Amino acid sequence: MKYLENAFNFLGKYFLLLIPLFISVAIPAIFSASGTSAYTEQALEIQNAIMKDPTLVQNPSDFLELYSTLFSSFGVMGIGSLIALVFSIVVVPATYGMVNKALVTGNADLSDFIPEMKNNIVKYILFMLATFVLYFGIVIAIAIIVGICIVLMTVSVPLGVIAIILASLGLLIGIFVFTRLIIFWFPAMVCDDLGVVDALKKSISVGKSYFWPVLGITLLITLGSYIAGVIIGAIIGRITIVGPAIASFVSALAEFIMIVFAIEVYRDKTGKNEYMNENLITETPGDYL
């Protein structure tokens, strides 16, 4: 786990680079928390009212009128999602750029935010669009497979059920594996200034050469951040502003560690780690587990 150790060493040395990412996660979370809280309270009130008087929803129009009070909460949560998207477009490419600069030169701080954002924001937008197209294609493929399974069920129910189970299992495994292979997609665009297609090919190549460690480390970080988030949510999750802010810090920290990890692995596997921080550990062959 040399790369993971390096990522934490990097965090200790360049912890200020985490601040923009934390802000980009915390502000939308705080904003959306109010909408989520209001939605939950209103939904419970409506549910209790229906249980006491079922005649309130005798027809569809009554149902829609009763639940229309939730629309304002949806609006708040929607605005929160929009804010999160805008922050992501601005902050994520800048963070990748600052991390890469630190690994290349050994010197990076928050003054590099604007320059790195300018250098990488167009790349990130193209990356997001390409990701959308890619996953849209996956959705179409899934729809075709589901259609085939439905046709099989009309021929033979047992055959159709078996096909659905096998297809579902294969899709889950395939999508999971594929997402591990493209973890270096945007790092390739940042580090090597590659186009979307070339960066995707490079990511898959690097991902295949380091698949199992990537799988284990991403699961470890994801599980650790999830458990921490659950604990924090149970303790202070309902405290206005403070709860969402601390939960956001855990989320931002996990994302930052993954960014550092992905860039460092990519640079090392493509022979670009000419500079190594004195606190970072150089991997020896076979010593990554």
C-alpha positions in Angstrom: 0.0 0.0 0.0 2.9 2.4 -0.8 0.7 4.6 -2.9 -1.9 4.9 -0.2 0.7 5.8 2.4 2.1 8.3 0.0 -1.3 9.8 -0.4 -1.6 10.4 3.3 1.9 11.7 3.5 1.0 14.1 0.7 -2.1 15.2 2.6 0.0 16.0 5.7 2.3 18.2 3.6 -0.2 19.8 1.3 -3.4 19.8 3.5 -4.3 23.3 2.4 -5.0 22.0 -1.1 -8.0 20.2 0.4 -9.8 23.4 1.4 -11.4 24.2 -2.0 -12.7 20.7 -2.4 -14.1 20.8 1.1 -15.9 24.1 0.4 -17.3 22.7 -2.9 -18.8 19.8 -1.0 -19.9 21.6 2.2 -21.8 24.5 0.8 -24.2 22.4 -1.4 -24.6 19.9 1.4 -25.5 22.6 3.9 -27.9 24.2 1.4 -29.5 20.9 0.5 -29.8 19.7 4.1 -32.5 22.3 4.8 -34.5 21.1 1.8 -34.1 17.4 2.8 -35.1 18.2 6.4 -38.2 20.1 5.3 -39.1 17.3 2.8 -38.8 14.6 5.5 -40.9 16.6 8.0 -43.6 17.4 5.4 -43.7 13.8 4.1 -44.2 12.5 7.7 -46.9 15.0 8.3 -48.8 14.0 5.2 -48.3 10.3 6.0 -49.7 10.8 9.5 -52.6 12.8 8.1 -53.5 10.1 5.6 -53.4 7.4 8.3 -55.8 9.4 10.5 -58.1 10.3 7.6 -57.8 8.1 4.5 -60.5 10.1 2.8 -57.9 12.8 2.1 -56.7 10.8 -0.9 -59.9 9.4 -2.3 -58.9 10.3 -5.9 -55.7 11.2 -7.8 -56.3 14.9 -7.8 -56.6 14.9 -3.9 -53.3 12.9 -3.8 -51.5 15.3 -6.1 -52.9 18.3 -4.2 -51.8 16.9 -0.9 -48.3 16.0 -2.0 -47.8 19.3 -4.0 -46.6 20.9 -0.8 -43.4 18.9 -1.2 -42.5 20.6 -4.5 -40.8 23.5 -2.7 -38.4 21.1 -1.0 -37.6 19.5 -4.3 -36.7 23.0 -5.6 -34.3 23.6 -2.8 -32.7 20.2 -3.2 -32.5 20.8 -7.0 -30.7 24.2 -6.4 -28.3 22.4 -4.1 -27.5 19.9 -6.8 -27.0 22.7 -9.3 -24.6 24.5 -6.9 -22.7 21.2 -6.4 -22.3 20.8 -10.2 -21.0 24.3 -10.6 -18.5 23.9 -7.8 -17.4 20.6 -9.2 -16.7 22.1 -12.6 -14.6 24.8 -11.0 -12.9 23.0 -8.1 -12.2 19.5 -9.2 -10.0 20.3 -12.3 -8.1 22.9 -10.2 -7.5 20.3 -7.4 -6.2 17.7 -9.9 -4.0 20.4 -11.3 -2.6 21.5 -8.0 -2.0 17.9 -6.9 -0.2 17.1 -10.1 1.9 20.3 -9.8 2.9 19.3 -6.3 4.0 15.8 -7.4 5.9 17.2 -10.4 7.7 20.1 -8.7 7.3 19.5 -5.0 5.8 23.0 -4.6 2.1 23.9 -4.8 -0.3 26.0 -2.8 -3.6 27.7 -3.0 -2.2 30.5 -5.2 -2.1 27.8 -8.0 -5.8 27.3 -7.8 -6.8 29.8 -10.5 -4.0 28.9 -13.0 -4.7 25.2 -12.6 -8.4 25.7 -12.9 -7.8 27.6 -16.2 -5.5 24.9 -17.5 -7.9 22.0 -16.8 -11.5 23.3 -16.7 -12.1 22.7 -20.5 -10.5 19.2 -20.1 -12.9 18.5 -17.2 -16.0 19.6 -19.1 -15.0 17.4 -22.1 -14.3 14.6 -19.6 -17.8 15.0 -18.1 -19.5 15.1 -21.5 -17.6 12.0 -22.6 -18.5 10.2 -19.3 -22.1 11.1 -19.9 -22.0 9.7 -23.5 -20.2 6.6 -22.3 -22.7 5.8 -19.5 -25.6 6.7 -21.8 -24.3 4.0 -24.1 -24.1 1.6 -21.2 -27.7 2.3 -20.3 -28.8 1.6 -23.9 -26.9 -1.7 -23.8 -28.6 -2.6 -20.5 -32.0 -1.8 -22.0 -31.2 -4.1 -25.0 -30.2 -6.9 -22.6 -33.3 -6.4 -20.5 -35.4 -6.5 -23.7 -33.7 -9.8 -24.7 -34.4 -11.3 -21.3 -38.1 -10.3 -21.5 -38.4 -11.9 -24.9 -36.8 -15.1 -23.4 -39.4 -15.0 -20.6 -42.2 -15.1 -23.2 -40.6 -18.2 -24.6 -39.7 -19.9 -21.3 -40.1 -18.4 -17.9 -37.3 -20.4 -16.2 -35.0 -19.6 -19.1 -35.9 -15.9 -18.8 -35.3 -15.9 -15.1 -31.9 -17.6 -15.4 -31.0 -15.1 -18.2 -32.0 -12.1 -16.0 -30.0 -13.4 -13.1 -26.9 -14.1 -15.2 -27.2 -10.8 -17.1 -27.7 -8.8 -13.8 -24.6 -10.4 -12.3 -22.5 -9.9 -15.4 -23.6 -6.3 -15.7 -22.8 -5.5 -12.1 -19.4 -7.1 -12.3 -18.7 -5.6 -15.7 -19.6 -2.0 -14.7 -17.7 -2.3 -11.4 -14.6 -3.6 -13.2 -14.9 -0.9 -15.9 -15.2 1.9 -13.3 -11.9 0.7 -11.7 -10.2 0.7 -15.1 -11.2 4.3 -15.9 -10.1 5.8 -12.6 -7.0 7.2 -14.3 -9.0 8.8 -17.2 -9.0 12.4 -16.0 -5.5 12.1 -14.4 -4.2 11.1 -17.9 -5.8 14.3 -19.4 -4.2 16.4 -16.7 -0.7 14.8 -16.5 -0.2 14.1 -20.2 -2.5 16.7 -21.7 -4.2 13.9 -23.7 -7.5 14.1 -25.5 -10.6 12.3 -24.2 -10.2 9.1 -26.3 -6.4 8.8 -25.9 -6.7 9.4 -22.1 -9.4 6.7 -21.8 -7.2 4.2 -23.6 -4.2 5.1 -21.4 -6.4 4.8 -18.3 -7.5 1.3 -19.2 -3.9 0.3 -19.9 -2.7 1.6 -16.5 -5.8 0.3 -14.7 -5.2 -3.3 -16.1 -1.6 -3.2 -14.9 -2.6 -2.2 -11.3 -6.2 -3.5 -11.1 -6.3 -5.5 -7.8 -4.5 -2.9 -5.7 -6.8 -0.2 -7.1 -9.8 -2.4 -6.4 -8.7 -3.0 -2.8 -7.8 0.6 -2.0 -10.9 2.1 -3.5 -13.0 -0.3 -1.5 -11.1 0.5 1.6 -11.5 4.3 1.2 -15.1 4.0 0.2 -16.0 1.8 3.1 -14.0 3.8 5.6 -15.6 7.1 4.5 -19.1 5.5 4.5 -18.7 4.2 8.0 -17.3 7.5 9.2 -20.2 9.3 7.5 -22.8 7.0 9.2 -21.2 7.5 12.6 -21.0 11.3 12.2 -24.6 11.4 10.9 -25.9 9.4 13.8 -24.1 11.7 16.3 -24.4 15.2 14.9 -26.2 14.8 11.6 -29.2 16.7 12.7 -27.3 19.7 13.9 -27.9 22.6 11.5 -24.8 23.5 9.4 -22.4 21.7 11.7 -23.6 18.2 10.9 -23.6 18.6 7.1 -20.3 20.5 7.2 -18.4 17.7 9.2 -20.0 15.0 7.1 -18.8 16.9 4.0 -15.3 17.1 5.3 -15.2 13.3 5.5 -16.5 13.1 1.9 -14.0 15.7 0.6 -11.1 14.0 2.5 -11.9 10.7 0.8 -12.2 12.3 -2.6 -8.9 14.2 -2.1 -7.1 11.0 -1.1 -8.4 9.2 -4.2 -7.3 12.1 -6.4 -3.8 12.0 -5.0 -3.7 8.2 -5.2 -4.9 8.1 -8.8 -2.5 10.8 -10.0 0.5 9.3 -8.2 -0.2 5.8 -9.5 -0.7 7.1 -13.0 2.5 9.1 -12.9 4.5 6.3 -11.5 3.1 3.6 -13.9 3.9 5.9 -16.9 7.4 6.7 -15.7 6.8 10.4 -14.8 7.7 10.4 -11.1 11.0 12.1 -11.7 10.4 14.2 -8.7 9.5 12.5 -5.4 8.7 14.3 -2.2 11.1 13.3 0.5 8.2 12.1 2.6 6.8 9.9 -0.2 7.7 6.2 -0.5 9.2 4.9 -3.7 7.6 1.6 -4.7 9.8 -1.5 -5.3 8.6 -4.2 -7.7 5.9 -6.4 -6.1 5.8 -4.2 -3.0 2.4 -2.5 -3.6 0.3 -4.7 -1.3 
